[in-house]
Amino acid sequence: MGFNKSADTTTLEVHLTDYGRRLLFQGSLGDTIKTFSLGDSDRDYRNNEELGNGFVPDVTGDYEGVSSLNSGFKIRHKLCYTGKQGNIQNYSAYKDQVFFGFKNENGDFDYYDTPTVTLYLSDYQVMLKALSHNNIKYHNYSGQTSAFTNYFNTIQLNDGLPVSNKMDQFYYNLESAGRGLFLDFYDCISVSCGGNYEYHNIKLVPASEKDLELFKRISGGVYLESDNNTDTSKAKFKGGTTVGTRARKKTLSPYSISLASHETEKGAYQGAGPGGIGYTLPDYGYLIGSVQNPSEKYYLTYNYTETVGGFYHPAQIESKSYLTEAQNMNLDSIVQASRLFSNNVNTNFYYPLLKKQVEVDVVANRYKASDSSTLVGTTTTQSNSALETFIDFATAAEYTVSQNVASNKLTTMSLNSPTRGGVPLMLERLYSNTDDFWTALSKDNVMSSSVSYTGTKTDYTASTELNFFAYSLDKPTASPASIKVKLIIDKNAIKQSVTYASSTPTDQARWEIYDKSEVKFYGEAYDGLLDYTTNPLNKTTTGATSYKIFRKVT
């Protein structure tokens, strides 16, 4: 609210915020303004007491030559029009409404009650690949390391410094932008009560039975079933030829959908935080075994017994009895590891941290379990970001288990060596699972009509959409908000940054993370590969058209 010297006229002089000026320069301000509200950040006009003497702080109008407007100005208390009656409108006259919030460039929120959000999952996969560049040094890729790690010298943080100077800040900035372990649909859910935005406990509900069934399939709640998939494990012949038979095949989504709480000084509000989609977290735990090739620099091989050793949940390792028994059996190694389930009845896929990862000593992160301890520990990551922890395991080599031929009482966990390309990684397995999922979803007996799928498994574009309603649990009378989430993935856009080797009569198809060092985010320019940016912190591509990357809100 400000002082206006021409208050007895019908003309009102308006000062635009930075956001308004930006819209004006883009030529869209007139189209953007549909309605407006008057208000005062420093006064609640539902209270009819006098303001008292003196000016209100933070001048936001024009008075005796003083003209200014706060860049982050928000109307906290809207004015009520009372007509000629002169009565203060009752608080309950306001329509309470749930809104989805999206961070803008100023760090504030823009609120929508019926947004449409498009997520470009191709960018999400390329981002994970880009982050993996920093971990190539743990692998045996002699002569190739600098081509990948130099990527972090070519992109900048928001302060203009190369990302390589502050890798921990890079992870924090990505998560702040909604590009963390989960790619966010929205950044918060708030409720407008009497013109004020508040956080409530929120319930997010699929808008229809179709949305519920699709939600189950995308979030891994049910298997996808198709009568038309080929099971290629039925018959094998000389020369590597495999003949498949028609059989019902079950596929599980590689994704999870996360609905977070929002923390304030008043407490946590269920469901009011960001909502997003990302790769399902693997099982985290520990590998207990005995190293069989200690002189190996990169990829160790482990043995363990029928009764003790193998992959353990962290809670089991915290039991001293397990460790004592392992030591008695001469199992001398405990290594952080993760696990993905496979369709192979003989083994799952395991990803113990590599030897060079375990040997990393991050000086800034050194710690002791107690002040009197003589043992010093450290972490393998530079930040406490969940995304960085995930990347550490996602870039670990893939292991499988087999019976030790020298002794039928020992089990060996060793590298799952491919017949071509480099060492297989967890991230490559997740990429392959993603291809399987979208192909299966397009053929699912229940949901295939809700999926657009063009091309083949080697080069496809797929999309679908989910619809939700958001309700306030604290104020059920508030009108719900609705959101439409469009998911788009384009394999060709991913292949500009990650090598994909098609299957042959003797080799399975596979992704190869450490084959090419290019990184390209196409966003909404995926169709035709019209433009891209190399920096995942950017809002848009770098060309004249400025296509949105990762997420587009309308």
Secondary structure, DSSP 4 states (H G I P E B T S, - for coil): ----TTTTSS----PPPHHHHHHHHTT-HHHH-S----B-TT--TTS-S---SSPPSS--SEETTEE---TT---SSBPPP-TTS-PPPPGGGSPPEEEEEEE-TTS-EEEESS-EEEEEHHHHHHHHHHHHGGGGGGS--TTTHHHHHTHHHHSB-TTS-BGGG-HHHHHHHHHHTTBSSSEEEESEEEEEETTEEE---EEEEESSHHHHHHHHHHTTSS-EEETT-EEEEEEE-GGG-EEEEE--EEE--SEEEEE--EEETTEEETT-S-EEEEEPPPEEEEEEEEES-TT-SS---EEEESSS-EEE-HHHHTSHHHHHHHHHTT--EEEEEEEE--S-TT--EEEEPPHHHHT---GGG-B-SSTT-S--B--S-SS--HHHHHHHHHTSBPEEEEE-TT-TTEEEEEE---SSSS--BHHHHHHHHHHHHHHHHTT-TTTGGG-EEEEETTEEEEEEEEEEEEEESS-TTSBPEEEEEEEEEEHHHHHTTSEEEPP-SSS--EEETTS-----B-GGGTTTT---BS-TT-SB-SSSS--B-SEEE-
